């Protein structure tokens, strides 16, 4: 076991609902709270998705294509998985149980797929059932089109809301000038489906000529974090910006989140691609980062095991290799903290049914965060 101290790194000030770092906190403002991390699942490469089964065992997707069942301290490789198109940032991605899993057994997965039109691949959403050590009854619920050989911005996370609707994300697939703002094209969107893959009748673009009717919101870049708020039931996402401009957004029906027309980031070369950060008809982020932290995975804490974290957001940083805590008051981020610096590239973070927080770390494994008394 290892102990880590948490150090407050920045206050946030906010003129509007969009926020960024204004200044570093002075050295006399540290928070000295110790937490213990316990290795839960060792020796994983890129553990993208994880979901706990009712018996306390864990399903883990490895980006390279393996589905692992971790039970009684052992890793079991699950057979019958779909063909995974591993390319660039794409591979085996998120995994989520149906809210009524104990009765229906459905497991939902996103992955990069070469099925469909065009060369290359795009993001697919499937569901299946676990029968011993085999995945069975596979159904493709949605496949983004067309395929492309570009390796970036696949998304992809999955979440259910309180009404049982299924949400999932697909990134802009590296085609920012076309996909995100066009509701007749896949990419750069948050999608909403019924649990069987059918389109909800009240989706915002049902009846719109040529629209992809699964779309719930658009103007996104590459959302790799998604969570249902435990208190409000709303769907929150985090998404990668370019150089600067990573965002957290609260997803609302039919809303346009602006990418790439408005952004707080610039090209990786440092050159601008837009000169505006706001525009009528486009949503401002709840929060944004400059510089980028490369966010992946997100949870909002409600567990009594972390009483001083309740209502706060935890986000993994791929770039800087730490877990970030965003402290919320009056629906605004007022402080940031770096947790567990140097732990590694954090791909995912969840609050599990046992009310502990689990963090998936690339080239390391899955750790459990245990608060000390």
C-alpha positions, -999 to +999 in steps of 0.1 A: +000+000+000+011+035-007+002+068+010-002+100-009-008+135+004-031+158-016-020+193-023-043+221-034-030+236-066-053+264-077-082+286-069-107+291-097-125+324-103-155+327-126-169+356-145-193+333-164-201+296-161-170+288-180-139+287-158-102+283-160-071+286-138-065+322-127-035+318-104-015+294-084-024+290-047+002+302-023+022+277-003+004+284+029-028+269+016-021+232+015-046+205+025-028+177+042-051+147+040-036+112+036-053+085+015-042+049+010-043+032-024-046-005-027-038-025-058-070-042-069-062-056-103-025-056-112-007-058-145-030-042-171-019-023-202-047+002-212-077-007-191-103+015-208-137+005-193-146-013-160-179-023-145-187-043-114-211-073-115-235-079-087-213-106-071-185-080-067-164-093-096-152-069-123-153-067-161-125-048-177-119-039-213-083-037-225-079-013-255-060-040-273-092-061-275-094-083-244-124-086-221-112-096-187-134-110-158-116-104-125-130-127-099-117-141-067-083-126-074-079-142-108-082-128-144-104-148-168-102-139-205-137-138-219-143-155-252-168-145-279-159-109-280-165-089-312-137-083-337-120-051-325-104-027-349-074-015-330-061+017-346-047+049-332-068+059-302-095+033-310-099-003-297-120-019-270-135+010-251-162+014-225-184-012-208-216-007-187-242-029-171-279-024-178-295-008-147-317-039-145-288-063-151-298-087-124-330-095-143-320-091-179-282-097-180-274-071-207-239-057-209-232-027-232-198-021-249-184+005-273-155-005-296-138+005-328-152-014-357-143-018-393-179-030-402-199-008-425-191+015-454-156+028-463-121+018-453-109+021-417-133+021-388-157+040-366-173+036-332-198+009-326-222+003-296-231-034-289-247-054-262-244-090-251-247-114-222-221-131-201-225-169-200-197-183-178-165-173-196-182-164-229-199-133-243-231-144-260-262-129-277-242-101-293-263-073-310-250-042-327-271-013-315-254+015-334-225+019-358-212+053-366-206+060-404-187+063-425-154+045-416-122+065-418-085+056-416-080+084-391-069+071-357-081+099-334-113+109-315-134+077-312-149+088-279-163+068-261-182+064-229-216+049-220-242+059-193-278+054-184-301+081-170-328+077-144-354+070-171-334+041-186-322+059-217-288+049-229-262+076-238-229+071-255-203+094-271-185+094-305-157+119-311-153+140-342-130+113-358-104+139-367-128+157-391-136+188-370-146+210-400-175+187-410-187+163-384-194+181-351-218+208-365-236+186-390-266+166-376-268+146-408-234+130-400-220+109-372-191+121-351-187+148-325-220+139-308-237+125-277-263+099-287-294+087-269-311+054-275-336+031-258-320+002-242-327-021-272-311+003-296-343+019-309-347+057-312-366+075-285-396+093-300-387+125-282-351+127-294-345+162-306-340+156-343-367+130-349-385+143-379-357+165-391-348+158-427-317+135-431-308+140-395-291+112-375-321+107-351-300+091-324-282+124-318-290+140-284-264+169-285-237+180-310-207+202-313-184+179-293-148+171-299-138+139-282-158+130-250-139+104-230-157+109-197-194+105-189-214+102-157-249+105-144-250+132-117-259+113-085-281+141-072-296+157-102-297+128-127-283+149-155-256+135-178-222+152-176-193+147-200-157+157-202-140+161-235-105+167-249-098+201-264-069+207-288-041+226-271-061+240-242-098+240-240-106+207-224-142+209-212-168+196-189-203+200-202-238+192-188-256+175-217-290+189-227-314+179-253-307+193-288-280+217-276-249+227-296-216+227-276-198+247-301-168+227-314-150+239-334-167+273-339-160+283-304-132+270-282-108+281-254-080+262-272-057+266-302-041+242-327-013+220-314+011+242-333-001+272-313-019+288-342-055+298-338-084+280-356-111+303-342-111+338-328-142+335-306-150+317-274-188+323-274-216+326-298-254+328-297-270+294-299-238+276-286-234+264-250-206+275-227-188+247-209-195+242-172-157+242-168-126+243-190-089+238-186-060+258-200-036+242-204-051+209-213-049+180-188-062+154-214-092+143-193-104+107-195-129+091-171-150+110-146-171+104-115-191+126-092-187+115-056-217+106-035-202+080-012-202+084+026-167+069+026-154+103+012-175+128+032-152+158+023-154+149-014-192+146-017-205+164-047-170+169-061-159+158-096-129+134-100-113+134-135-083+114-147-055+133-164-037+113-192-012+141-199-001+149-163-006+115-147-028+124-117-064+124-106-080+158-104-106+169-079-129+197-087-146+212-057-181+225-064-200+252-045-232+268-058-229+250-091-194+264-098-159+251-095-142+270-068-110+250-063-088+223-079-067+197-063-041+173-077-044+138-063-018+111-065+007+129-088+029+105-108+005+076-105+004+072-142-019+079-172-053+077-157-078+063-181-109+059-160-123+065-125-156+052-111-175+050-079-184+014-075-214-003-059-194-009-028-190+030-026-152+029-030-135+048-058-115+027-083-090+042-108-077+025-139-041+034-146-023+026-179+006+002-177-002-004-140-036-017-131-068-008-112-063+007-078-088+013-049-088+046-030-092+040+007-096+071+030-077+069+063-094+076+096 
